[in-house]
């Protein structure tokens, strides 16, 4: 516990009281007896404050002693383990106060973002180039780690210029990376790519970018839906770091099948497969550094940034980067929920705080698990498991009428829904105001932010990204013929905008006929697409004019032929 601020305030008050007497308050007629009485009362207050101050000082000394002991224990236990940081797994009530909470660290690293401009800075270091080259070679990473001035800038940035941020990031890695390792291993994706989550969001499960990409893995709406992440008025599985890691692994695996190169697959995660294909065509090569000049500006630093992060994590000891010790979340249990359930019901009946429920289950936007629609999961620390099991039937009934008031549910359902983005082509007579007026919940300011416009000036033929609820105002429907709803725009995006376009070899518009497929129990667009080489989940959705990923057993889908 930290009493230093309290001690400073108390000490100041004590000085003031000790040097102040009733006589100093100005001319006042008092007799000797009154003055003695007041002085006695003041002395009593000073003695009482001194005693309380002494108690606080003892507690502070005890806390400092615990901190010193923990520091010694941590230093003795640390070993050089790339991507895995050794921190205590068991905490007592005394030691936990001196560790940083996982969620506190998330707030501290919000500014630890990928900066595409680092590669232009030509940073200087005392380390010779020969050392960097040898260290990169010794890392023995799955894909080529070239050395040039751009890569060097990112190596220096993450290992020397951003040491405090890296220390906190490495503390977070102890919690997240074991999950990501298992997911990537099962998907057949090189486990080292798990560090991409650091470049994307600094491991923040609730991160939201300027382009509305969300979660640890920064998925945009269309790509998330294509990779079976459920999104509706109550749930956004992009905020579930574990579920979205699975989608990221599948995306990267698909991208590798298309490009046959992990550098290109990783780059496509930033700017979309369309931009990679364009760059390959212009360069006449499929090598990353050959197509590098033709990539969107933000993407040019994306792969080098990943290399810089992996380098800093691997050689953190050489740079004196000590991982921040983090109070790890408790062991959790997972429950399958098949009924409507509110966090308040769980909290009031089981004793877990709503804040903790939100930390373990960030995908539930309004603190409601809509289990009536489909099966969902609930994660809770192990210590609450028995209470939840014992009271489960009662929990669902607790304040149900109040918490699931039809009017409240109706308001949530009717909230503007995110349906992805469209690409609007500027026509003669257009201005930002008239374009914004065509769509619900779109403003001039939003269009400028989405497209990084510094002025209101537009040119005919210019492409604008519009993030819309999917609803076009009726009176202007005809005037939007220049835009393609749910377009897989190949326009570039910022590095933190997340996965842009799903990797795909073909456009549904170019299909040469189709075959049919009858949906079975457990099918998804992605699992169906796996049965048809050259066809992606998005191809099938586009060809069938589907905006939702929900499928019903028995329905017939058209599978495009290319």
Number of C-alpha atoms within 10 A of each C-alpha: 11 14 14 12 9 13 17 12 10 17 15 12 13 18 11 12 15 13 8 13 14 13 12 9 8 7 8 9 7 10 8 7 8 11 13 11 10 13 15 12 10 17 14 12 14 18 12 12 17 15 11 13 17 13 11 18 16 12 14 17 13 12 19 15 12 16 17 12 12 18 13 11 13 16 11 9 10 15 12 14 13 16 17 19 22 15 19 15 9 10 13 7 7 11 15 15 16 20 15 16 16 18 17 11 20 21 10 12 20 14 11 20 15 22 17 19 13 19 21 12 12 14 16 10 13 6 9 8 14 9 10 16 15 11 14 18 14 9 14 10 15 11 11 14 17 14 18 11 14 19 22 24 23 33 26 23 23 23 26 17 13 14 20 17 22 26 22 24 24 25 24 29 24 19 17 16 21 13 16 26 19 13 22 22 13 13 17 13 19 18 19 18 21 26 21 23 24 25 23 30 29 27 25 25 24 20 21 20 19 15 22 20 24 30 29 28 36 33 32 25 25 23 25 27 25 25 23 20 22 19 20 14 18 17 21 19 24 30 26 22 26 18 18 25 22 21 24 29 23 19 24 27 21 17 25 19 14 17 20 13 16 22 19 25 25 24 26 28 29 29 29 28 27 21 22 28 20 15 21 21 13 14 17 11 12 17 14 22 14 14 21 19 13 18 22 19 17 18 26 24 26 29 23 26 28 26 26 22 23 26 21 28 26 19 17 23 16 10 11 12 21 19 25 20 25 24 25 21 15 13 10 15 14 12 14 11 16 15 15 17 23 22 22 21 20 23 17 14 17 19 13 17 14 16 13 17 20 17 17 16 21 22 25 23 17 15 19 19 25 19 15 12 10 11 12 16 13 16 18 21 16 12 13 15 16 11 13 19 12 11 13 14 10 13 21 16 12 17 15 15 9 9 16 15 11 11 9 11 15 11 10 15 13 9 10 14 15 17 21 23 23 20 21 21 19 20 17 9 9 13 15 17 14 13 22 17 15 20 21 14 14 17 18 15 13 16 20 17 14 17 17 12 13 8 7 12 8 17 13 11 12 11 19 22 20 26 22 20 17 19 15 16 12 9 8 14 12 11 11 17 11 14 17 14 18 19 16 21 20 18 17 19 22 21 26 28 24 29 31 28 27 26 27 20 18 16 17 22 11 11 15 9 10 13 9 10 13 13 17 14 9 9 14 18 22 20 14 19 17 12 10 13 10 15 23 28 25 28 25 22 20 17 18 15 10 11 17 14 18 12 16 13 11 11 10 14 19 15 24 25 17 16
